[in-house]
Amino acid sequence: MKIFPVAAFCAAFVGVAGVSNAATGDFGGFAPAAVLGTDVDLGGGIVADITATGGTNQAVVFNTVPPVTGNDLDLASPFANAENLSEVRGFGNALIVQENPGNPDIIPDDVVGGSLLFEFTKSIFLYEVFLLDTAEDTFVSLFSGTTLVAKLDVTGSNESETSNNKTPNEFTVLDFDGAKGDSLFVSFLESGALGEFNATVVPVPASLPLLVGGFGLMAFMRRRRKA
């Protein structure tokens, strides 16, 4: 008769263990001009190794809030949604592929063409990716291992490429609708930046060991009653 409360407790414990944390990878926790690489903590349990290809092969933090950290004014807040110009918002830090090495310090500037690869330590559910000042044929791909899960492109309808004399600048939002994967690849046809992405860590598969432990606990209690 006491088995049900124990089982209920175990089930509740398993449910709590499966709760995941939401995160917005907005790079706000890093200093402008920081170079991001291995074991980058993006908050909410999301940790990734970040690799850049193109230019200096560095993923560099760009502060979009005026005065910006670089000379690229088309990466300055505020930004309007390329599909709905009435939706205007600011971005803090963004991530770019660095074009030229600084001397002596890095001055962030986005390269003409390049890519950013995020290899996550835990699988994620990916919701939205925000790109800044990106040209048509830029694309973002989500992978699970070597399998392509989803690929979304910047098209003529959501292209946000702007020039230094256009205000406000524009952003593109790509909706992945909670697709699950463990690596994210952003390929810029021309210049541009990753403003942020919204994701949730996939719950750690700890429920099975906990459930097994719960059954073990029930067996132990049965033995105690028999004794």
C-alpha positions in Angstrom: 0.0 0.0 0.0 2.9 2.3 0.5 4.3 1.7 -3.0 2.1 4.3 -4.7 3.4 7.3 -2.7 6.9 6.2 -3.3 6.2 5.8 -7.1 4.5 9.2 -7.2 7.4 10.8 -5.5 9.9 9.2 -7.9 7.8 10.3 -10.9 7.6 13.9 -9.6 11.3 13.8 -9.0 11.9 12.6 -12.5 9.7 15.3 -13.9 11.6 18.0 -12.0 14.9 16.6 -13.3 13.7 16.9 -16.8 12.9 20.7 -16.6 15.1 22.7 -19.0 16.3 26.2 -19.0 15.6 28.8 -21.7 18.3 31.1 -22.9 18.9 34.0 -25.3 22.4 33.8 -26.7 22.8 37.6 -27.0 26.6 37.7 -26.1 25.8 40.4 -23.6 28.0 38.9 -20.9 31.2 39.5 -22.9 33.3 42.6 -23.4 33.3 44.3 -26.7 36.1 43.0 -29.0 36.3 39.8 -27.0 37.3 36.8 -29.1 35.1 33.8 -28.4 36.3 30.2 -28.8 36.0 27.1 -26.6 33.6 26.4 -23.8 31.6 29.6 -24.3 28.9 29.9 -21.7 25.9 31.6 -23.3 23.6 31.2 -20.3 20.7 28.9 -19.5 23.0 25.9 -19.6 24.0 26.5 -23.2 27.7 26.0 -23.7 29.4 25.9 -27.1 32.7 25.8 -28.9 32.6 28.6 -31.5 34.6 28.5 -34.7 34.9 31.3 -37.2 35.9 30.9 -40.9 36.9 33.8 -43.0 39.0 37.0 -42.4 41.1 36.3 -39.3 39.1 33.2 -38.5 38.0 34.8 -35.2 34.5 35.1 -33.7 34.5 38.6 -32.2 32.0 40.5 -30.1 30.7 43.7 -31.7 28.9 46.3 -29.6 25.9 47.6 -31.6 25.0 50.3 -29.1 26.3 53.7 -30.2 29.1 54.6 -30.0 29.8 51.2 -31.6 33.1 49.3 -31.0 33.9 49.4 -34.7 33.5 51.6 -37.7 30.7 49.6 -39.2 27.6 51.9 -38.8 25.3 49.4 -40.5 25.7 47.3 -37.3 24.5 50.1 -35.1 21.2 49.9 -33.1 18.3 50.4 -33.5 17.3 47.8 -36.1 14.0 47.3 -37.9 12.5 43.9 -38.8 13.2 43.5 -42.6 9.7 41.9 -42.9 8.0 44.5 -40.8 9.7 47.9 -40.6 7.4 49.1 -37.9 9.0 46.6 -35.5 12.1 48.4 -34.3 14.4 47.1 -31.5 17.9 47.5 -30.2 20.5 44.8 -29.9 23.4 44.9 -27.5 26.4 42.8 -28.4 26.4 40.8 -31.6 28.9 38.2 -33.0 30.8 38.7 -36.2 33.5 37.1 -38.2 36.5 39.4 -37.7 37.8 40.9 -40.9 41.2 42.4 -40.0 43.5 42.0 -37.0 43.7 45.0 -34.7 46.9 46.8 -34.1 47.5 46.6 -31.2 43.9 45.9 -30.1 41.1 44.3 -32.1 38.7 46.8 -33.7 35.7 44.7 -34.6 34.7 44.8 -38.3 32.6 42.1 -40.1 34.2 40.3 -43.0 32.7 40.1 -46.5 31.7 36.4 -46.4 32.5 33.9 -43.7 30.8 31.6 -41.2 30.2 30.9 -37.5 29.9 27.3 -36.2 28.5 26.6 -32.7 29.1 23.1 -31.4 27.0 22.7 -28.3 27.9 20.5 -25.3 24.2 19.6 -24.9 21.5 19.3 -27.6 19.2 22.3 -27.9 15.7 23.1 -29.1 16.2 26.1 -31.4 13.5 28.7 -31.8 14.6 31.9 -33.5 17.8 33.2 -34.9 18.3 37.0 -35.4 20.8 38.2 -38.1 21.9 41.8 -38.5 22.6 43.4 -41.9 22.6 40.2 -43.8 22.4 39.7 -47.6 20.3 37.4 -49.6 21.6 33.8 -49.8 23.0 33.9 -46.3 21.8 30.8 -44.5 21.6 29.1 -41.1 21.7 25.4 -40.6 21.0 23.2 -37.6 22.6 19.8 -37.4 22.2 16.7 -35.2 25.5 15.0 -35.5 26.2 15.0 -39.2 22.4 15.0 -40.1 20.9 18.3 -41.3 17.9 19.0 -39.3 16.8 22.3 -40.7 18.2 25.0 -43.0 16.7 28.5 -43.4 17.8 31.1 -46.0 17.8 34.8 -46.2 15.7 35.7 -49.2 14.7 38.8 -51.0 11.7 39.1 -48.7 13.7 39.1 -45.5 17.1 40.4 -46.6 18.3 43.0 -44.1 21.5 44.3 -45.8 21.9 48.0 -45.2 24.4 50.7 -45.9 26.1 53.1 -43.6 23.7 55.9 -44.5 20.4 53.9 -43.9 18.6 54.4 -40.6 17.4 52.4 -38.9 19.4 49.4 -39.9 17.6 46.1 -40.3 17.5 42.6 -38.8 16.3 39.2 -40.2 14.6 36.7 -38.0 14.6 33.0 -38.9 12.1 30.7 -37.1 13.3 27.2 -36.5 10.2 26.3 -34.5 11.9 24.3 -31.7 13.9 22.0 -34.0 16.4 19.8 -32.1 20.1 19.7 -32.8 23.6 19.9 -31.4 25.4 22.3 -33.8 24.5 25.6 -35.5 26.1 26.9 -38.7 25.7 30.5 -39.8 27.1 31.2 -43.3 27.3 34.9 -44.4 27.3 35.5 -48.1 28.6 39.0 -47.5 28.9 41.1 -44.3 26.6 40.7 -41.3 26.4 39.6 -37.7 24.6 37.2 -35.5 22.5 39.3 -33.1 21.1 36.6 -30.9 19.4 33.2 -30.9 16.7 31.8 -28.7 17.0 28.2 -27.6 16.3 25.7 -24.8 18.6 23.0 -23.6 17.2 19.6 -24.2 16.4 18.0 -20.8 19.3 15.8 -19.7 18.3 12.1 -20.1 18.5 11.5 -16.4 15.0 10.2 -16.0 15.8 6.6 -16.7 18.5 6.3 -14.0 16.2 8.1 -11.6 13.3 5.8 -12.5 15.5 2.7 -12.0 16.6 4.1 -8.7 13.0 4.6 -7.7 12.1 1.0 -8.4 15.2 0.0 -6.4 13.9 2.1 -3.5 10.5 0.4 -3.8 12.1 -3.0 -3.7 14.1 -2.0 -0.7 11.0 -0.9 1.2 9.3 -4.2 0.3 12.2 -6.1 1.8 12.0 -4.0 4.9 8.3 -4.8 5.3 9.0 -8.5 4.9 11.7 -8.3 7.5 
